[in-house]
């Protein structure tokens, strides 16, 4: 196994998502795509009839969803290691229950996928799964994380997924969601970022920390810089410095 590339089946009902995963996978040494499927039924057929070491599996698909695919494979003798790749964070606990190797949110970060594939490769090679489960527990904990936001004399606990961005204003760190803006207890954006899920937030400007998963639109600006619209079509717009624009585009696979 050490001299051969590990074969990865990509399963997603959206062609652009399959294309994106194929492109990212092509950059990761030691792995190669063994095929792709656009729905759960086809995925089940390919896994049962093909040579696939690892499956990158979407959850919401026509025919059979990702959990149903995995369940039917387990009923018929077992499945290769599965990494769920989805736009929805609410299934993380269930993914742990069915012993998935990892759970990755879209848009997929190359480094994050590389880490997940490395863990799955350990399972392919017969490594004990305990470390895999521990890592997934930490991921689930991060997805469920909440942070305190001060509003007036009260404190609101905000899920990290709801945060659009954080900014520095008058020496204070302010956290902004779709519904509220309040003060963080952290003294700097660096201190706040250190407590947030790795890969979810990026420093896009010296005064702004953005939730990469909540970026709605990228707007070219003057002097080769950009602005990003957060949340919805009418959401707030924040600056992206020229120095951080390249890294942001890499993270978004642009």
N, C-alpha and C positions, 0 to 999 in steps of 0.2 A: 504493500500500500504506500510505503514511504516514497517510492520512485514514480508512482502514478498519480495523476491528478484525480482529485475527488470529484465525483460527478454530482451535479446539482440540478434538480428539476425545479423549474419556475412555474408557479401556478397563480394566475390572477386573471380575472375576467376582463380587465382593461388592457388593451394592447399597448398604450403608452407606458403603463406601469411595467409590463413585461419587458418592453424595450429598455426602459430605464434600468431595471434590475440586470438585464443582460449586459448592458454597458458597464455598470459598476462591477459586476462579477468578473468581467474580462480584465479588470485592473488588479485583481487579487490573485497573487501567485499561489499555485497549488490546487486551484479549483477550475472547473470548466462546466459549462451548461450542457446537460445531457438531454434536454428537451424542454418543452413548455406546453402548458394546457390553459385553456380559457374558461373552464368551468369544472365543477366538482366531479361530475360523472366521468369526464375525460381524464381528469387527474387520477381518479381511482383506477381506471383501466391502465394508465401508463405506469403507475407505481407497481401494480400487480404484475404487469407483463414486461417491465423494462429493467434496466440496470441503473438504478439511481441510489446514490449514497445518502444524499440529504435532500430535503424538500423545503423550498421557500413557499409558504402556503398563505394565500389570502384567506380572509374569513367570510366576508359577505360576497357570495357568488350564486349564480343561478344553478338550479339542479340540486346540488348538495353544497352546503356551506363547509368551511374548513373544518369545523368540529365534527360534522357528520362524516367527512372523508376520513379523518383520523379515527373516528369511532368504528367505522366499518373495517378499516385496516386492522385495528386491534382485535376485532371479532374474528378475523380470518387468519390470525397468526402473527400479527405485529406489523409495525411500520418503521421505515427508516427515520432517523432523527428529523424532527420538524422544527423549523423556525417560522413562527407566524409573522407575516408582514402585512400591516393593516393601517388604515387611517383612523381607527377607532380605539380609544384607550380603555373602554369599559370592559373588555374581555380579558384583561391581564390575569386576574385571579383565576378565571376558568382555564386559561392557558396553562397555568401552573398545575391545576388539578389534573390535567390530561398529560402532564409530564413533557410539555414542549421544552425544547432546549432553550429557546429565547423568544422574545416578543418585541418586534421592532415597529415603531411608528413611522408612517410616511410623512414627509418626504424622507427617503432613506439616506442616511449619512454613510459614506464609504467606510469610515473608521469603525462605525457602529456595526455595520454588516461584517466587516473583517473580524471583529471580536466574536460575534455570534457564530460565524463559520468556524473559527478556531475551536470554540467549545464543542460544536457539533462534530468536528473532525475527531476530537478526543473520544467522543462516544462511538464514532465509526471504527476507530482503531481499538476499541475495547476498553477505554479508560472508564473508571468508576464514575457513575453519574452524579455523585454527591456534590461535587463542585458546581456542576451545571445547575442543580436545583438551588444551591445557595445563591448563585449569581442571579437566577431568575427571581428569587425572593427579594433581592436587593432592587432589581428593576421594578418589581411590583410595588415595593415600598416607595420608590421614587415617583411612580405614576400616581400614587395615592397621596403624595405629600401636600401639606397645606402650609401656608405662611401667614403670620399675623400682619394685619394692616390697620394702622391707627386712623380712626375717623372721629375727630372731635375728642370727646372724653371716653369713647368706646373703642373696642378692638373687634375687627371682623376677620375671621379665618377664611382665607381664600385658597382654593385649589390652584396648584401651579399651572394647570392646563388653562385656567381662565385668564391668566395674566397675559396682557398684550405686550407690555413693555414696562421697563422701569427707567427712571431718569433722575438726574441730579438737578435740584432746583434750590437755590439759596442755601447750599450746603446740606440739604436734606435729600434722602433717597425716597422718591415717590414711586408707588406702584399703581399701574393703570390697568383696569379691566374694561370689559364692555359696559359695566354698570356702575363702577365706582373708581375714585382716585383717592389714595390715602398714603400715609407715611409709613415707611418701613422702619423697623427698629435697628436695621443695619446701618453702619456709618459710611459705607462706600458701596459702589456697584460691584467691585471685586469681592467684597465680603458677602454680598447677597448672592452673586453668581456661584460662589463656592458651595452654597447650601442648596442650590437648585439642581434638578436632574441634568447630568452631563449630556451634552448634545442637543438639549432642548432650547437653550438660550445662548445667544451670541452677542458679544460686544460689537455693535455696528457703528458706534461713534463714542468719543470719549465721555459723552454725557448720556448715552442711551444703551440699554441692554434690551434686546428684542427676543421675543419668543418666536423661533424660526417656524414652528408649526402654525403660527397664527398670521403669517405674512400673506396678505391677499394680493398685493400688486407691487411690482418694482417699477419705479418711475425714473427715467434718466434725468439728470439735473446738470447744472453748469459745472465746468471744470472737471469733467469726468467723474463726478460724484453721482449719488443716487438718493432718492427718497423711497421709502417703503410705506405702503398703506397697510394698516394692521386691522385684522378682524374682518369686517364686512365691506361692501362696496363703498359705504359712506363712512368708513372707519377713519381714525386719526392717521395722519401722515407724520413720519419721523425721519430725521436725516441719517444717511449712511455716508461715512467719510470715504474719501478716495482711497485711503490706506486700507480700509476694511471691505471695499467693494468686491475685490477679487475673491477673498475668502468667502464672502456671502454667496457669490455666484457659484463657487465650488460646492458649498454646502447644499445649494438648491439644484445642483447639477445643470447649470445653465451654460 
